[in-house]
Amino acid sequence: MDVVIRIAINAAALLAAVALVPGIRFDFGQDWWKLALVALLLAVLNTFLKPILKLLALPVSMITLGLAGLAVNAVMILVLALASSQLRLGFSVHGWPHGAFSAEVLWTAFLASIVISVVGLALDLAFGQQKVLGTRV
C-alpha cells in the first residue's frame, strides 16, 4: 500500500509542478495511466539513481553546504523528461528533450525540482509517509 501512496504523492507533486512552473509541460490528455507511469518512473529514479548521484556529488555537497542536492534533483527532472520522451509519455522541460538544451531548461528543471520536493514533503507528512529513525511521523 505504501508504494501506491508514494506513486499518488509523486503524481500530485508532478501536477503541482506543471501548474506552477512555466515551461514544464505534461500532455497526458485523458490518459491517466501516463500520469501514473511518469509518477512511477519518478519513484524508481528517486529510489535507484538519486542515491548514486548524491554519493557522487558528496564532495561538492560538503563544500556548498548541501546546495548540490538541489542540482541532483534538477538532474533527476531532466532524466525523467528524457525517459518520458523515449516512452512517448508527454513530459517535457521547456521543450527539451525535443528542443535545444539551454540555460532556460536548467532553470526550469531547478524550479520544478523545488516545487516537487516541497509538495512531496508536505504530502508525505500529511499521509504519514515520512520516517525518522525507522518510525513514521
C-alpha positions as CSV (number, residue, x, y, z in Angstrom):
1,M,0.0,0.0,0.0
2,D,2.9,2.3,0.7
3,V,4.0,2.1,-3.0
4,V,0.6,3.2,-4.2
5,I,0.6,6.1,-1.8
6,R,4.1,7.1,-2.9
7,I,3.1,7.0,-6.6
8,A,0.0,9.1,-5.8
9,I,2.2,11.6,-4.0
10,N,4.6,11.8,-6.9
11,A,1.7,12.3,-9.3
12,A,0.3,15.1,-7.2
13,A,3.7,16.8,-7.0
14,L,4.2,16.5,-10.8
15,L,0.8,18.1,-11.4
16,A,1.7,20.9,-9.0
17,A,5.0,21.5,-10.9
18,V,3.1,21.5,-14.2
19,A,0.6,24.1,-12.8
20,L,3.2,26.3,-11.0
21,V,6.3,26.2,-13.1
22,P,6.2,27.8,-16.5
23,G,8.0,25.6,-19.1
24,I,7.0,22.3,-17.5
25,R,4.6,20.5,-19.9
26,F,2.9,17.2,-19.4
27,D,0.5,16.4,-22.2
28,F,-1.2,13.2,-20.9
29,G,-4.7,14.3,-22.1
30,Q,-7.3,11.8,-20.9
31,D,-4.8,9.0,-20.4
32,W,-4.5,8.9,-16.6
33,W,-2.2,5.9,-17.0
34,K,0.5,8.2,-18.5
35,L,0.4,10.3,-15.3
36,A,0.7,7.1,-13.2
37,L,3.5,5.8,-15.3
38,V,5.5,9.0,-15.1
39,A,4.9,9.1,-11.3
40,L,6.1,5.5,-11.1
41,L,9.1,6.4,-13.2
42,L,10.0,9.3,-10.9
43,A,9.7,7.0,-7.9
44,V,12.0,4.4,-9.5
45,L,14.5,7.1,-10.4
46,N,14.4,8.5,-6.9
47,T,14.9,5.1,-5.4
48,F,17.8,3.8,-7.5
49,L,19.5,6.7,-9.4
50,K,19.2,9.5,-6.9
51,P,21.3,7.9,-4.1
52,I,24.1,7.2,-6.6
53,L,24.1,10.8,-7.8
54,K,24.0,12.1,-4.2
55,L,27.0,9.9,-3.4
56,L,28.9,11.2,-6.4
57,A,28.1,14.8,-5.5
58,L,29.0,14.4,-1.8
59,P,32.3,16.3,-2.0
60,V,30.7,19.2,-3.8
61,S,27.7,19.0,-1.4
62,M,30.0,19.3,1.6
63,I,31.7,22.4,0.2
64,T,28.4,24.0,-0.8
65,L,26.6,23.1,2.5
66,G,24.1,20.8,0.7
67,L,23.2,23.0,-2.2
68,A,24.5,20.4,-4.6
69,G,21.4,18.3,-3.6
70,L,19.2,20.8,-5.5
71,A,21.3,20.3,-8.6
72,V,20.9,16.5,-8.2
73,N,17.1,17.0,-8.0
74,A,17.2,19.1,-11.2
75,V,19.2,16.4,-13.0
76,M,16.5,13.9,-11.9
77,I,13.8,16.0,-13.6
78,L,15.9,16.1,-16.7
79,V,16.4,12.3,-16.7
80,L,12.6,12.0,-16.1
81,A,12.0,14.2,-19.2
82,L,14.4,12.1,-21.3
83,A,12.8,8.8,-20.2
84,S,9.4,10.2,-20.8
85,S,10.4,11.3,-24.3
86,Q,11.7,7.8,-25.1
87,L,8.4,6.2,-23.8
88,R,6.3,8.9,-25.5
89,L,4.5,9.9,-22.3
90,G,4.4,13.7,-22.9
91,F,6.5,15.1,-20.1
92,S,9.0,17.8,-21.1
93,V,11.1,20.6,-19.6
94,H,10.9,23.8,-21.6
95,G,10.6,21.8,-24.8
96,W,13.5,19.6,-24.0
97,P,14.5,16.8,-25.0
98,H,12.9,17.5,-28.4
99,G,14.2,21.1,-28.3
100,A,17.5,22.6,-27.7
101,F,19.3,22.3,-24.3
102,S,19.8,25.7,-22.8
103,A,20.0,27.6,-19.5
104,E,16.3,28.0,-19.5
105,V,15.9,24.2,-19.5
106,L,18.2,24.0,-16.4
107,W,16.4,26.8,-14.6
108,T,13.0,25.3,-15.3
109,A,14.2,21.9,-14.1
110,F,15.7,23.5,-11.0
111,L,12.4,25.3,-10.2
112,A,10.3,22.2,-10.9
113,S,12.5,20.1,-8.6
114,I,11.9,22.6,-5.8
115,V,8.2,22.5,-6.3
116,I,8.1,18.7,-6.5
117,S,10.3,18.4,-3.4
118,V,8.1,20.8,-1.3
119,V,4.8,19.4,-2.4
120,G,6.1,15.8,-2.0
121,L,7.4,16.6,1.5
122,A,4.1,18.2,2.5
123,L,2.1,15.3,1.3
124,D,4.5,12.8,2.8
125,L,3.9,14.4,6.2
126,A,0.2,14.6,5.7
127,F,-0.1,11.0,4.8
128,G,2.4,9.7,7.4
129,Q,5.0,8.6,4.8
130,Q,8.0,10.3,6.4
131,K,10.2,8.1,8.6
132,V,12.5,9.4,11.3
133,L,14.8,6.7,12.7
134,G,12.6,4.0,11.3
135,T,9.4,5.4,12.9
136,R,6.6,7.0,10.9
137,V,5.9,10.6,11.9
